[in-house]
């Protein structure tokens, strides 16, 4: 499953309070901050509401692309 990288690019000053709350609920606090969020309809709806304040990029799921290392190999036990 893919993920969305959402980057906060424009301030919410002067915009409606519900848009400010949407940006906050996406986990964004500072300008140029990025977060990885699951690609589902709820997140896409929030991103659509504030699309003029954020940039969105689809990335491959990090957990499935990384090689699995067993705990015994990492700790030597």
MDTraj code that builds the backbone (N, CA, C; nanometers):
import mdtraj as md
import numpy as np

residues = "UNK UNK UNK UNK UNK UNK UNK UNK UNK UNK UNK UNK UNK UNK UNK UNK UNK UNK UNK UNK UNK UNK UNK UNK UNK UNK UNK UNK UNK UNK UNK UNK UNK UNK UNK UNK UNK UNK UNK UNK UNK UNK UNK UNK UNK UNK UNK UNK UNK UNK UNK UNK UNK UNK UNK UNK UNK UNK UNK UNK UNK UNK UNK UNK UNK UNK UNK UNK UNK UNK UNK UNK UNK UNK UNK UNK UNK".split()
xyz = np.array([
    [0.0844, -0.1179, 0.0000],
    [0.0000, 0.0000, 0.0000],
    [0.0888, 0.1240, 0.0000],
    [0.0559, 0.2190, -0.0815],
    [0.1354, 0.3410, -0.0925],
    [0.1039, 0.4361, 0.0222],
    [0.1915, 0.5314, 0.0392],
    [0.1724, 0.6351, 0.1391],
    [0.1781, 0.7708, 0.0706],
    [0.1258, 0.8701, 0.1383],
    [0.1298, 1.0064, 0.0875],
    [0.2257, 1.0883, 0.1718],
    [0.3163, 1.1596, 0.1052],
    [0.4044, 1.2532, 0.1737],
    [0.3414, 1.3910, 0.1584],
    [0.2946, 1.4465, 0.2690],
    [0.2256, 1.5755, 0.2682],
    [0.3196, 1.6785, 0.3283],
    [0.3458, 1.7859, 0.2549],
    [0.4345, 1.8926, 0.2988],
    [0.3551, 2.0215, 0.3133],
    [0.3679, 2.0839, 0.4290],
    [0.2999, 2.2094, 0.4612],
    [0.3766, 2.3223, 0.3933],
    [0.3135, 2.3924, 0.2977],
    [0.3860, 2.4916, 0.2185],
    [0.3387, 2.6351, 0.2369],
    [0.2151, 2.6555, 0.2815],
    [0.1620, 2.7907, 0.2901],
    [0.0889, 2.8077, 0.4228],
    [0.1026, 2.9230, 0.4839],
    [0.0421, 2.9505, 0.6136],
    [-0.1100, 2.9511, 0.6072],
    [-0.1721, 2.9170, 0.7192],
    [-0.3180, 2.9173, 0.7279],
    [-0.3723, 3.0518, 0.7743],
    [-0.2866, 3.1499, 0.7943],
    [-0.3327, 3.2824, 0.8366],
    [-0.4254, 3.3393, 0.7292],
    [-0.5419, 3.3821, 0.7712],
    [-0.6383, 3.4387, 0.6787],
    [-0.7343, 3.3379, 0.6187],
    [-0.7189, 3.2108, 0.6506],
    [-0.8081, 3.1074, 0.5989],
    [-0.9061, 3.0653, 0.7073],
    [-1.0084, 2.9947, 0.6679],
    [-1.1142, 2.9528, 0.7597],
    [-1.0592, 2.8619, 0.8701],
    [-1.1270, 2.8663, 0.9844],
    [-1.0819, 2.7903, 1.1011],
    [-1.0852, 2.6396, 1.0747],
    [-1.1813, 2.5925, 0.9950],
    [-1.1859, 2.4494, 0.9673],
    [-1.0660, 2.4039, 0.8847],
    [-1.0108, 2.4908, 0.8016],
    [-0.8907, 2.4564, 0.7258],
    [-0.7695, 2.4521, 0.8177],
    [-0.7628, 2.5409, 0.9148],
    [-0.6541, 2.5382, 1.0126],
    [-0.6580, 2.4088, 1.0921],
    [-0.7791, 2.3663, 1.1324],
    [-0.7925, 2.2412, 1.2075],
    [-0.7576, 2.1211, 1.1219],
    [-0.7882, 2.1266, 0.9928],
    [-0.7556, 2.0165, 0.9027],
    [-0.6049, 2.0012, 0.8889],
    [-0.5339, 2.1122, 0.8732],
    [-0.3878, 2.1073, 0.8643],
    [-0.3300, 2.0482, 0.9935],
    [-0.3836, 2.0898, 1.1062],
    [-0.3364, 2.0380, 1.2343],
    [-0.3664, 1.8888, 1.2479],
    [-0.4822, 1.8449, 1.2013],
    [-0.5180, 1.7037, 1.2117],
    [-0.4354, 1.6155, 1.1192],
    [-0.3781, 1.6753, 1.0158],
    [-0.2858, 1.6004, 0.9301],
    [-0.1498, 1.5814, 0.9977],
    [-0.1287, 1.6480, 1.1107],
    [-0.0027, 1.6359, 1.1831],
    [0.0993, 1.7398, 1.1438],
    [0.0550, 1.8450, 1.0772],
    [0.1461, 1.9489, 1.0298],
    [0.1430, 2.0668, 1.1252],
    [0.2619, 2.1119, 1.1656],
    [0.2699, 2.2225, 1.2608],
    [0.3496, 2.3407, 1.2071],
    [0.4552, 2.3136, 1.1307],
    [0.5426, 2.4209, 1.0833],
    [0.5518, 2.4185, 0.9310],
    [0.5765, 2.5341, 0.8735],
    [0.5948, 2.5447, 0.7293],
    [0.7151, 2.4595, 0.6884],
    [0.7042, 2.3926, 0.5753],
    [0.8034, 2.3010, 0.5174],
    [0.8190, 2.1710, 0.5960],
    [0.7283, 2.1418, 0.6885],
    [0.7290, 2.0145, 0.7586],
    [0.6580, 1.9112, 0.6715],
    [0.7099, 1.7886, 0.6687],
    [0.6497, 1.6807, 0.5921],
    [0.6113, 1.5666, 0.6842],
    [0.5029, 1.4991, 0.6501],
    [0.4602, 1.3810, 0.7236],
    [0.4216, 1.2730, 0.6231],
    [0.4403, 1.1478, 0.6618],
    [0.3962, 1.0343, 0.5819],
    [0.2648, 0.9854, 0.6393],
    [0.1647, 0.9775, 0.5547],
    [0.0314, 0.9357, 0.5969],
    [-0.0157, 0.8214, 0.5082],
    [-0.1022, 0.7348, 0.5613],
    [-0.1538, 0.6258, 0.4780],
    [-0.2399, 0.6806, 0.3651],
    [-0.2355, 0.6130, 0.2528],
    [-0.3128, 0.6550, 0.1367],
    [-0.4522, 0.5923, 0.1463],
    [-0.5426, 0.6618, 0.2126],
    [-0.6807, 0.6155, 0.2214],
    [-0.7751, 0.7320, 0.1928],
    [-0.9024, 0.7029, 0.1854],
    [-0.9981, 0.8051, 0.1446],
    [-1.0113, 0.9175, 0.2472],
    [-0.9945, 0.8884, 0.3762],
    [-1.0052, 0.9924, 0.4786],
    [-0.8925, 1.0941, 0.4645],
    [-0.7709, 1.0458, 0.4478],
    [-0.6559, 1.1357, 0.4329],
    [-0.6662, 1.2128, 0.3022],
    [-0.7057, 1.1454, 0.1957],
    [-0.7206, 1.2156, 0.0672],
    [-0.8268, 1.3250, 0.0756],
    [-0.9323, 1.3026, 0.1517],
    [-1.0352, 1.4046, 0.1692],
    [-0.9827, 1.5261, 0.2437],
    [-0.9019, 1.5015, 0.3479],
    [-0.8433, 1.6131, 0.4225],
    [-0.7455, 1.6903, 0.3350],
    [-0.6650, 1.6178, 0.2575],
    [-0.5683, 1.6831, 0.1691],
    [-0.6416, 1.7648, 0.0630],
    [-0.7509, 1.7124, 0.0109],
    [-0.8273, 1.7852, -0.0901],
    [-0.8815, 1.9163, -0.0344],
    [-0.9216, 1.9164, 0.0923],
    [-0.9778, 2.0362, 0.1552],
    [-0.8739, 2.1476, 0.1669],
    [-0.7467, 2.1124, 0.1877],
    [-0.6409, 2.2125, 0.2062],
    [-0.5348, 2.2022, 0.0965],
    [-0.5759, 2.1624, -0.0226],
    [-0.4804, 2.1401, -0.1320],
    [-0.4042, 2.2662, -0.1707],
    [-0.4565, 2.3834, -0.1393],
    [-0.3895, 2.5094, -0.1699],
    [-0.2831, 2.5441, -0.0649],
    [-0.2768, 2.4681, 0.0444],
    [-0.1805, 2.4949, 0.1523],
    [-0.0717, 2.3899, 0.1626],
    [-0.0864, 2.2781, 0.0928],
    [0.0078, 2.1668, 0.1054],
    [0.0490, 2.1163, -0.0323],
    [0.1600, 2.0427, -0.0342],
    [0.2019, 1.9686, -0.1527],
    [0.1953, 1.8213, -0.1182],
    [0.1529, 1.7408, -0.2130],
    [0.1350, 1.5978, -0.1887],
    [0.2134, 1.5194, -0.2914],
    [0.2788, 1.4137, -0.2423],
    [0.3537, 1.3257, -0.3314],
    [0.3307, 1.1825, -0.2842],
    [0.3087, 1.0933, -0.3781],
    [0.2848, 0.9540, -0.3441],
    [0.4190, 0.8809, -0.3383],
    [0.4423, 0.8080, -0.2311],
    [0.5669, 0.7337, -0.2145],
    [0.5337, 0.5878, -0.1869],
    [0.6295, 0.5016, -0.2178],
    [0.6113, 0.3595, -0.1913],
    [0.6138, 0.3358, -0.0410],
    [0.5458, 0.2331, 0.0027],
    [0.5404, 0.2008, 0.1449],
    [0.6796, 0.1607, 0.1924],
    [0.7315, 0.2307, 0.2917],
    [0.8672, 0.2080, 0.3423],
    [0.8778, 0.0718, 0.4085],
    [0.7763, 0.0293, 0.4803],
    [0.7824, -0.0963, 0.5557],
    [0.7931, -0.2176, 0.4638],
    [0.7291, -0.2164, 0.3485],
    [0.7340, -0.3327, 0.2605],
    [0.8560, -0.3313, 0.1699],
    [0.9139, -0.2154, 0.1451],
    [1.0297, -0.2078, 0.0577],
    [1.1599, -0.2380, 0.1305],
    [1.1635, -0.2197, 0.2607],
    [1.2857, -0.2430, 0.3367],
    [1.3055, -0.3926, 0.3590],
    [1.4296, -0.4388, 0.3518],
    [1.4547, -0.5813, 0.3780],
    [1.4295, -0.6145, 0.5241],
    [1.3769, -0.7307, 0.5471],
    [1.3496, -0.7757, 0.6836],
    [1.4766, -0.8313, 0.7456],
    [1.5073, -0.7866, 0.8665],
    [1.6224, -0.8374, 0.9412],
    [1.5688, -0.8940, 1.0709],
    [1.6017, -1.0173, 1.0964],
    [1.5507, -1.0778, 1.2191],
    [1.6243, -1.0193, 1.3391],
    [1.5594, -1.0224, 1.4518],
    [1.6150, -0.9654, 1.5728],
    [1.7427, -1.0380, 1.6140],
    [1.7488, -1.1687, 1.5909],
    [1.8667, -1.2444, 1.6312],
    [1.9901, -1.2018, 1.5516],
    [1.9732, -1.1621, 1.4271],
    [2.0868, -1.1178, 1.3470],
    [2.1345, -0.9795, 1.3928],
    [2.0419, -0.8953, 1.4351],
    [2.0782, -0.7604, 1.4751],
    [2.1546, -0.7618, 1.6065],
    [2.1071, -0.8379, 1.7023],
    [2.1666, -0.8392, 1.8349],
    [2.2683, -0.9510, 1.8564],
    [2.2858, -1.0339, 1.7581],
    [2.3867, -1.1394, 1.7668],
    [2.3478, -1.2550, 1.8561],
    [2.2223, -1.2669, 1.8938],
    [2.1835, -1.3710, 1.9870],
    [2.0980, -1.4750, 1.9340],
])
top = md.Topology()
chain = top.add_chain()
for i, resn in enumerate(residues, 1):
    res = top.add_residue(resn, chain, resSeq=i)
    for name in ("N", "CA", "C"):
        top.add_atom(name, md.element.get_by_symbol(name[0]), res)
traj = md.Trajectory(xyz[None], top)
